[in-house]
Amino acid sequence: MSQPIRANSILPAHREDIELQTADGLTLVGELARPLDREPVATLVCLHPLPTHGGMMDSHVFRKAAWRLPALAGLAVLRFNTRGTSSVRGTSEGSFSKGVDEKYDVAAAIEYAEFADLPNIWLVGWSFGTDLTLMHGLDPAVAGAILLSPPLRFSQPEHLAAWAAEGKPLTAIVPEFDDYLRPAEAKERFAAVPQCEVLPVDGGKHLWVGDAETVLDEIVRRVAPSVPVPLPRTWDGPMETGDMNAYADRTTSAFSNVPMPDRN
């Protein structure tokens, strides 16, 4: 009997706690979720929002990606806490570096995915994670990148120029009512990267509350084009239920510091 997929629904997957070792000697905590019954068709390496304002590997879009996409789309999902960031999984060593030393964190995650023989590696950054993607994610092992709510706060024009020169696919998914960079300005700023697709989401906001399913559909559409979208909204099979209190999403607006609820 089919059941609706809700915010706390956990679909079957092979999940394992992992540790990433950075070149500057830190241990970062994370999780790798893979399809249970097949090899993954692609891999998402998730770079979370600003940790000083609640961003972490469990920020709701990434948590839902790990809970749903191995089963629904055949994707591997690698999430981790950047230096100094805490979640239910634990706390990564080190301290927040405003996107500077996090270059080692991004490199460690990509390296882990390579050594694990994970295929078709895509970076998915969200907010601060989009700056990390643009600044440090242009690695030969990376097939392309998806940017959720990019503020273009820490990244600079030279980073956009580097992506333009490399020609790797880049998609910026921009909410209509973003706090920092809205679609019209995003199209102007990302014009520096000719291959960048700017995808506006009507009614969307920076934290994607109520729009997680839309975001996951658009990610899958780009990294696994053979998978039909929209993804199923129901599941006919075993399903677990996550503890929404344990996984409370602490991501907040960087200026308002007001926690946002988790609705889908």
RARA-V579004 format. One record per residue. N is the residue number from 1. RES is the residue in three letters. OMEGA is omega in degrees with one decimal (999 if undefined). NEAR is the number of other C-alpha atoms within 12 Angstrom. Layout:
N_RES_OMEGA_NEAR, N_RES_OMEGA_NEAR
//
This chain:
1_MET_-178.6_9, 2_SER_176.6_12, 3_GLN_175.9_18, 4_PRO_175.6_20, 5_ILE_-177.0_29, 6_ARG_-177.2_26, 7_ALA_-176.4_35, 8_ASN_-179.4_29, 9_SER_177.2_29, 10_ILE_-178.5_33, 11_LEU_-175.9_39, 12_PRO_176.8_28, 13_ALA_169.0_32, 14_HIS_-177.2_28, 15_ARG_178.8_24, 16_GLU_171.8_21, 17_ASP_179.9_21, 18_ILE_172.1_26, 19_GLU_177.3_29, 20_LEU_179.2_35, 21_GLN_-178.1_27, 22_THR_-179.1_27, 23_ALA_177.2_18, 24_ASP_166.5_18, 25_GLY_179.9_16, 26_LEU_172.6_24, 27_THR_179.1_28, 28_LEU_-178.9_40, 29_VAL_-179.9_36, 30_GLY_179.1_43, 31_GLU_173.4_36, 32_LEU_176.3_39, 33_ALA_-178.6_41, 34_ARG_176.3_39, 35_PRO_-175.7_30, 36_LEU_-168.1_22, 37_ASP_-177.2_15, 38_ARG_174.1_18, 39_GLU_179.5_22, 40_PRO_176.8_34, 41_VAL_178.6_29, 42_ALA_-175.1_38, 43_THR_173.4_46, 44_LEU_169.9_46, 45_VAL_-169.6_54, 46_CYS_178.6_52, 47_LEU_-164.6_53, 48_HIS_178.4_51, 49_PRO_-172.1_46, 50_LEU_-176.7_43, 51_PRO_178.3_38, 52_THR_176.9_26, 53_HIS_171.8_27, 54_GLY_178.7_31, 55_GLY_-177.1_42, 56_MET_-178.0_46, 57_MET_179.7_48, 58_ASP_174.6_42, 59_SER_-154.3_46, 60_HIS_-179.8_43, 61_VAL_-178.6_47, 62_PHE_176.3_47, 63_ARG_179.7_45, 64_LYS_175.8_41, 65_ALA_-179.3_47, 66_ALA_-178.6_45, 67_TRP_-172.1_42, 68_ARG_-165.3_46, 69_LEU_174.1_48, 70_PRO_-179.2_39, 71_ALA_-173.0_39, 72_LEU_-172.4_40, 73_ALA_179.6_43, 74_GLY_-179.2_37, 75_LEU_165.7_43, 76_ALA_-178.1_46, 77_VAL_178.2_52, 78_LEU_176.7_51, 79_ARG_176.4_51, 80_PHE_174.9_53, 81_ASN_173.9_48, 82_THR_-173.9_51, 83_ARG_177.9_43, 84_GLY_-175.8_29, 85_THR_-178.0_37, 86_SER_172.1_33, 87_SER_176.2_33, 88_VAL_-179.0_26, 89_ARG_-178.3_25, 90_GLY_-177.9_24, 91_THR_175.1_25, 92_SER_179.2_32, 93_GLU_176.9_26, 94_GLY_-179.0_24, 95_SER_-178.5_23, 96_PHE_-174.1_26, 97_SER_176.5_21, 98_LYS_175.6_23, 99_GLY_-176.9_35, 100_VAL_-179.0_20, 101_ASP_174.7_25, 102_GLU_174.8_40, 103_LYS_178.3_30, 104_TYR_179.5_29, 105_ASP_179.2_47, 106_VAL_-179.8_44, 107_ALA_-179.3_33, 108_ALA_179.3_38, 109_ALA_178.4_47, 110_ILE_179.6_41, 111_GLU_178.6_27, 112_TYR_-179.6_30, 113_ALA_177.4_37, 114_GLU_-176.8_23, 115_PHE_177.7_14, 116_ALA_179.9_19, 117_ASP_176.6_18, 118_LEU_-172.9_31, 119_PRO_164.5_28, 120_ASN_-172.6_28, 121_ILE_174.7_38, 122_TRP_171.5_43, 123_LEU_173.7_49, 124_VAL_178.6_50, 125_GLY_177.4_46, 126_TRP_178.9_43, 127_SER_176.7_49, 128_PHE_178.8_45, 129_GLY_176.2_47, 130_THR_175.7_41, 131_ASP_176.7_41, 132_LEU_179.2_44, 133_THR_-177.9_48, 134_LEU_-176.2_48, 135_MET_-167.9_34, 136_HIS_-171.1_36, 137_GLY_-176.9_45, 138_LEU_-175.7_33, 139_ASP_179.7_27, 140_PRO_-178.1_19, 141_ALA_-175.3_26, 142_VAL_-179.2_37, 143_ALA_-178.2_31, 144_GLY_-175.6_38, 145_ALA_175.8_45, 146_ILE_-176.6_45, 147_LEU_177.6_46, 148_LEU_179.2_50, 149_SER_-178.3_44, 150_PRO_177.4_48, 151_PRO_-173.7_37, 152_LEU_-175.4_35, 153_ARG_-178.5_24, 154_PHE_179.5_26, 155_SER_-174.0_28, 156_GLN_179.9_23, 157_PRO_-179.8_20, 158_GLU_177.1_17, 159_HIS_175.3_27, 160_LEU_179.5_32, 161_ALA_179.2_24, 162_ALA_176.4_24, 163_TRP_178.7_35, 164_ALA_-177.8_24, 165_ALA_-177.9_17, 166_GLU_176.3_23, 167_GLY_-180.0_21, 168_LYS_-178.2_29, 169_PRO_-178.4_26, 170_LEU_177.0_41, 171_THR_174.9_40, 172_ALA_178.4_45, 173_ILE_-166.3_46, 174_VAL_178.8_43, 175_PRO_-178.5_38, 176_GLU_-175.2_26, 177_PHE_179.8_22, 178_ASP_-179.6_30, 179_ASP_-168.7_24, 180_TYR_-177.1_25, 181_LEU_-177.7_29, 182_ARG_-169.7_32, 183_PRO_-176.4_33, 184_ALA_179.3_20, 185_GLU_178.4_22, 186_ALA_179.2_31, 187_LYS_177.7_24, 188_GLU_-176.4_16, 189_ARG_-177.5_27, 190_PHE_173.3_35, 191_ALA_177.0_23, 192_ALA_178.9_24, 193_VAL_-171.7_29, 194_PRO_-177.5_23, 195_GLN_-178.2_23, 196_CYS_173.6_31, 197_GLU_174.6_29, 198_VAL_-176.6_34, 199_LEU_176.2_30, 200_PRO_175.2_31, 201_VAL_-178.0_28, 202_ASP_177.1_20, 203_GLY_-176.4_19, 204_GLY_175.0_27, 205_LYS_-170.8_31, 206_HIS_-174.9_40, 207_LEU_176.3_47, 208_TRP_176.1_39, 209_VAL_-177.2_29, 210_GLY_-176.6_25, 211_ASP_-177.7_29, 212_ALA_-178.7_34, 213_GLU_177.4_32, 214_THR_-179.1_32, 215_VAL_-179.1_43, 216_LEU_176.8_41, 217_ASP_-176.5_29, 218_GLU_174.6_34, 219_ILE_-178.7_44, 220_VAL_-179.3_35, 221_ARG_-175.2_23, 222_ARG_-176.0_34, 223_VAL_-178.9_39, 224_ALA_-172.3_32, 225_PRO_178.2_18, 226_SER_-179.1_15, 227_VAL_180.0_25, 228_PRO_172.9_18, 229_VAL_4.3_23, 230_PRO_177.6_19, 231_LEU_177.3_29, 232_PRO_176.5_24, 233_ARG_175.5_24, 234_THR_-178.0_22, 235_TRP_179.6_22, 236_ASP_-177.3_16, 237_GLY_-179.6_17, 238_PRO_-178.5_18, 239_MET_174.9_23, 240_GLU_179.5_19, 241_THR_179.4_22, 242_GLY_176.9_22, 243_ASP_-176.4_15, 244_MET_174.5_24, 245_ASN_179.4_14, 246_ALA_-177.3_16, 247_TYR_-178.3_28, 248_ALA_-178.9_27, 249_ASP_-177.4_38, 250_ARG_-179.2_34, 251_THR_-179.4_38, 252_THR_171.2_32, 253_SER_-173.9_30, 254_ALA_-179.4_26, 255_PHE_-176.2_14, 256_SER_-175.7_11, 257_ASN_178.8_15, 258_VAL_180.0_15, 259_PRO_-178.7_20, 260_MET_-179.9_25, 261_PRO_-178.7_22, 262_ASP_-169.0_28, 263_ARG_178.1_20, 264_ASN_999_26
//
